[in-house]
Amino acid sequence: MANSNIDVYGADWCGDCKRAKDTFNRLGVAFTWHNIETEDGAADRAVEISGQKHIPVVLYSDGAFQVEPSATDIEGKLKELGVIAA
């Protein structure tokens, strides 16, 4: 998997979070999963990044973030970063 320094903040019960993780896995892009319910400080960090309580929050290597991104949003950002081919 491509090393991309991507952090995904979410919860196991969250459908949008599952979709985001599935998208990264399907595209072969590594990410670090932060479970906001079990990891100390993860929920606060997600709010700190996005300014809101919606999940997932995806933080990219360039400092940009997406909240509740669609698969298309994620693919577009990965192409912009050069992590996957355009």
N, C-alpha and C positions, 0 to 999 in steps of 0.2 A: 504494500500500500504506500502511496505517496505520503511523505512526511510533510504535513501542512500546518502544524501548530494551530489547530482549530479546537476551540472549547465549546461544548454544547451543554447548556444548563437546562435541566428539565426534571420530569418525574416519570416513573415507570407506567403510571396509570394514564398518562397524557397521550392521546392519539396523535396530535401534531408532533410531539417529541419522537414517537415511534416512527412516524413518516420521515422526519429529518434524519434520524439514525439510519433508517433503511436506505435513504438516498445516498448518504455518504458511503455506506457499505456497498451498495450497488455500483457506485462509481469508483470504488477501490481507493477511497481517500480516508486516511487515518484521522481520528479525532479523539479528544479526551472527553469522556462523559462525566458530568457532575450532577449527581442526583441531589436535588434541592431538599429532599426529605431526609436523607441519611448522611450527607456530607456537611460537616460543620462549616458554616459560613457561606455555603454555596447559594442559598436563597438570597442572602444579603448581597452577594457579589452579582447575581443576575439582575437584581433591581438597580444596583450601582451602575452596571453597564448600560442598561436600557432605560432606566427611569420609570419603569412600570412593572407590574406584577404578572404580565403575560409570559407564558413559556411555549415553546422553547426559546431561549436566547442563544444565538450562535455568534461567537466572537471569533473573528478571523485574524490572521497574522498581521494584517495591515492596520488593525485597530478598529476596523469597521465591524458593525454588528447587524444582525437581522433578528426580528421578533416574529415568531410564528411564520417562518418562511415556507413558501411552497417548494416543491421539488425543483420547479423551474427557476425560482429565485436563487436557490442554492447552486444549481448548475451554472447559472449566469455569473454568480460571484466567483465560483471556482475557475471558470474560464477567464474572467477578468484578472484573477491572480496568477493565471498560467499554471494552475495545479492540474487541470485537465485540458485536453486539446479543445480548441474552439471549433 
